Amino acid sequence: MTKFTFAKHSFIIFFICVFPLLLTAQNVLNSGSIQGNFQLDAQYYQKDSSIGANDVSEKMLMNAFANIIYTNGNFTTGLRYESYRNPMLGFDNRYKGSGIAYRYATYNADQFEITVGNFYEQFGSGMIFRTYEERNLGYDNAMDGIRVKFNPIQGIMLKAIVGTQRFFWDVGPGILRGGDAEFVLNDMITSLNENPTRITFGGSVISKYQPTEEILYDASKKYVLPENVAAFAGRLNVSRGKINVSTEYAYKANDPNAQNNFIYRHGEALLLTASYSQKGLGVIVSAKRIDNMAFKSKRTEVGNMLNINYLPALTKQHAYSLSAIYPYATQPNGEMGVQAEVVYTVPKNTVLGGKYGTEIKLNYSRANDIDRKALNDTTAINEKGTQGYTSNFFKFGKELYFQDFNIEILKKINSRLKGSLSWVNLVYNQAVIEGHPGLPTVYANILIADITYKLTATKAIKTELQHLSTKQDDKNWVMGMVEYSIAPLWFFSVSDQYNYGNSGEKIHYYNLGMGYNKSSSRIQLSYGKQREGILCVGGVCRQVPAAYGFNITLTSSF
Amino acid sequence: MKKLFLVTSYLLLSVAVFAQTEAPKAKKLPSVTIKDINGKTINTAEISNNGKPVIISFWALWCKPCQKELSTIAEVYEEWQKETGVKLVAVSIDDARSSSRVLPTVNGNNWNYQVLLDVNGDFKRAMNVNMIPHTFLLNGKGEIVWQHTSFAEGSELELIELVRKLNKGEDISVKK
């Protein structure tokens, strides 16, 4: 018998040891489950100087990502692979590359939940802390660190976080530490379980640490910068029957940064919402004040990345292409806003309601600057290195940022025909919202008709006619769209947007599209021209450049 | 020969151990804590309907086709419920900007669904939802047996047909 040597028999040893391991690994995988999703967007670009679509040297650009989540009992782990080869037009070029951008593991043990790695979290309405993603906008400020959730008794949820924030393929320089506590009174106290009055309150704190750095005030002086900046928020929600009232107040310590022009003023925000609703009627009014609340985990950062907090815009997010031409974005340095909305369904079998009922939606919103007064006669408002200004908390500033009055009527005529009519009246302060001083404020009226006709039970034709009129900016637009759908698999569409009334070249922004949906997969192809504009989802907006060419979107969940 | 025997028995033993393990589990709802429109805390893993199927529809106020889907089903929802006992859970992914408008909109529309608010997208991510509308169908055991993205007129007919099949005990999951 030959002598047993490790080298000679290494394969056998390896085999004996590894084979059962492989099977065990498979065991573990079998008792858990793997899920995920995938999305790919790619565009082949053609040059079109008439719309300002430039030549793209790569010819084709692509964004793609895949999420893979593995769950086994109380344990979950996941990752997201992203690939930008190279980033599509309108996405920040710093995304260029491929790699694992998000990975985490979570363990859930009765009252505790512990996450290590990346996570998204929001405290209250997010005014001092919210990390989230909008993949289609290229926005992601995910945390990389530790999160612990603790649920000591029914109705109490405590959270604590530590970490840094994603900055493209890196993380920002600021370290965030924070916690949140929420108390649902009716769940905490058994005798209140079924009480018609429900009360929830909570509070949160976030502290940002960023080492001091040399930022010059002028040639000889530099700023004295706080290394730790704390922010606090408290919230309350009370509901009883048809009435619901909620409010949140946030305070941020002085935090001189590039966005607020390095002023040392504190920040404040207040959000107040009241609603009344019953079957067939919903009414809501909200108001907010935001004062110097730009909060990022890097002092010198401007733009969309590294936001620690989220300041919701109190305006309706329009879904039609022409009503979405002029979207509003919250002004973190200061704004006063109000919004009111009524949703009413005229009952069936009445004169106005007809056989199927008629739905009416009214919405009004307005945002102004806050009131600002100079500190003294010799200091300009918002002068760098000073306290900035003083402000009357309840007073609206003179400058109007945005106003939107819109009405939408939805009506089903018969079993085949239904449609909606909308009118939108907008005032859009382009200079402030887009940050281009000198541009005129846009006053626009938009009319939209949306009609769907069912040919058979599963085949339908949908048409949209839209018109926007304004004397400013690019003047008038008209848009038409026809879509043919065969449920649940297919759709085909053709649309054209045409710009008129301006002195420039008259351009048709035509688009041909089709889509195929099979269970959780969807493939969408389109060819045509896309006008330059602003795309906003959630809290952030992205400048979308003019583009011409062939586009494909592939998405799938598994 | 002896070696071969050893190897073979070793393999067989390993496979026997492997064979004892359970079959792959069916996909169930992940456990995510979110709130409903009345402010009640809900663990999504506990969504159930007394052994009857559940439809879960992800939507938002800014999504027209989503609202079309919910309004279309709302017209026949009462009939669907009477016939099949199905329940629809509408998960709004509106964030703090518009989540407070969800309750008045749902009531103003006369929608009788259970409505959840996924304000930071935690449930959406756990369910791998990319685009909305994204609709899931759960059988009476709470297993995810079907899903579909987008809504076109008539899509609701396929959905209720699947619910009927589930009630008859048919397996509707797509075979791999």
Contacts between the chains, C-beta under 8 A, distances in Angstrom:
chain1	res1	chain2	res2	distance
A	16	B	10	6.9
A	19	B	10	7.8
A	19	B	11	7.5
A	19	B	14	5.9
A	20	B	14	5.2
A	20	B	17	7.4
A	23	B	14	5.6
A	23	B	15	7.6
A	23	B	17	6.9
A	23	B	18	4.5
A	26	B	18	7.0
A	27	B	18	6.9
A	27	B	21	4.7
A	30	B	21	5.8
A	30	B	22	6.9
A	30	B	23	7.6
A	30	B	24	5.4
A	31	B	21	7.0
A	31	B	22	6.3
A	31	B	25	6.8
A	32	B	25	7.7
A	33	B	24	7.4
A	33	B	25	5.9
A	33	B	27	5.7
A	35	B	27	6.8
A	35	B	128	5.6
A	36	B	128	5.8
A	37	B	128	3.8
A	37	B	129	7.6
A	37	B	130	5.4
A	39	B	130	5.2
A	67	B	125	7.5
A	67	B	128	6.1
A	69	B	126	7.2
A	69	B	128	7.1
A	71	B	30	6.6
A	76	B	30	7.6
A	108	B	31	6.9
A	120	B	120	5.9
A	120	B	121	6.9
A	120	B	122	7.0
A	120	B	125	7.3
A	121	B	120	7.1
A	122	B	96	7.7
A	122	B	119	6.5
A	122	B	120	4.1
A	125	B	96	4.0
A	126	B	95	7.5
A	126	B	96	5.2
A	126	B	120	7.7
A	127	B	96	8.0
A	130	B	96	7.7
A	130	B	120	6.8
A	132	B	95	7.4
A	132	B	120	5.8
A	132	B	121	6.3
A	133	B	121	7.5
A	135	B	130	7.8
A	155	B	41	7.9
A	157	B	33	7.5
A	157	B	41	7.7
A	184	B	39	7.3
A	184	B	40	8.0
A	184	B	41	6.2
A	187	B	40	8.0
A	187	B	41	6.7
A	198	B	38	7.0
A	198	B	39	5.5
A	198	B	40	8.0
A	200	B	39	5.6
A	237	B	39	6.0
A	239	B	38	6.8
A	239	B	39	6.0
A	244	B	39	8.0
A	244	B	100	7.9
A	244	B	103	6.3
A	246	B	100	6.7
A	273	B	100	4.5
A	275	B	100	6.6
A	275	B	101	8.0
A	275	B	103	6.1
A	275	B	104	4.9
A	276	B	104	7.5
A	277	B	103	5.8
A	277	B	104	4.4
A	277	B	106	7.8
A	277	B	107	3.7
A	277	B	108	6.6
A	278	B	107	6.1
A	279	B	107	6.1
A	279	B	110	5.5
A	280	B	107	7.4
A	280	B	108	6.7
A	280	B	110	5.5
A	281	B	107	6.9
A	281	B	108	5.7
A	282	B	103	7.0
A	282	B	104	2.7
A	282	B	105	5.8
A	282	B	106	7.5
A	282	B	107	4.7
A	282	B	108	3.4
A	282	B	109	8.0
A	283	B	104	6.1
A	284	B	100	6.5
A	284	B	101	5.7
A	284	B	104	4.6
A	286	B	100	6.6
A	310	B	95	7.4
A	310	B	96	6.5
A	312	B	95	6.9
A	312	B	96	4.3
A	312	B	97	3.8
A	312	B	98	7.8
A	313	B	97	5.6
A	314	B	97	7.4
A	316	B	98	7.7
A	317	B	61	7.0
A	317	B	62	4.1
A	317	B	97	7.1
A	317	B	98	6.6
A	318	B	62	7.7
A	319	B	62	5.5
A	319	B	63	6.9
A	319	B	64	4.6
A	320	B	64	7.8
A	341	B	101	6.0
A	341	B	104	6.8
A	342	B	108	7.6
A	343	B	104	5.7
A	343	B	105	5.3
A	343	B	107	7.7
A	343	B	108	2.8
A	343	B	109	6.6
A	344	B	108	6.0
A	345	B	108	6.2
A	345	B	109	6.3
A	345	B	110	5.5
A	356	B	75	7.6
A	357	B	110	7.9
A	359	B	108	7.6
A	359	B	109	6.6
A	361	B	108	7.7
A	410	B	71	7.8
A	452	B	153	6.3
A	454	B	153	5.4
A	454	B	154	7.3
A	456	B	154	7.7
A	457	B	154	5.2
A	457	B	157	5.9
A	458	B	152	7.7
A	458	B	153	7.2
A	458	B	154	3.3
A	458	B	155	7.8
A	458	B	157	6.5
A	459	B	153	7.8
A	459	B	154	7.1
A	460	B	152	6.7
A	460	B	153	3.7
A	460	B	154	6.8
A	462	B	153	7.9
A	485	B	152	3.7
A	485	B	153	6.3
A	485	B	154	7.9
A	486	B	152	7.2
A	487	B	152	4.1
A	487	B	153	6.0
A	487	B	154	3.5
A	487	B	155	4.3
A	487	B	157	7.3
A	487	B	158	7.0
A	488	B	148	6.2
A	488	B	150	7.6
A	488	B	152	6.3
A	488	B	154	7.4
A	488	B	155	4.2
A	488	B	158	5.2
A	491	B	150	7.6
A	491	B	152	6.1
A	515	B	150	7.1
A	517	B	148	6.7
A	517	B	149	5.8
A	517	B	150	4.7
A	519	B	146	6.9
A	519	B	147	6.0
A	519	B	148	5.8
A	519	B	174	6.0
A	520	B	134	7.4
A	520	B	147	4.4
A	520	B	148	6.6
A	520	B	149	6.0
A	521	B	149	7.8
A	522	B	131	7.0
A	522	B	149	5.1
A	522	B	150	6.2
A	537	B	62	7.6
A	538	B	95	5.2
A	538	B	97	6.9
A	539	B	95	6.9
A	539	B	97	6.7
A	555	B	130	4.8
A	555	B	131	5.9
A	555	B	149	7.1
A	557	B	127	7.8
A	557	B	128	4.3
A	557	B	129	7.0
A	557	B	130	6.7
A	557	B	134	7.5
A	557	B	147	6.6
A	557	B	149	7.8
A	558	B	128	7.5
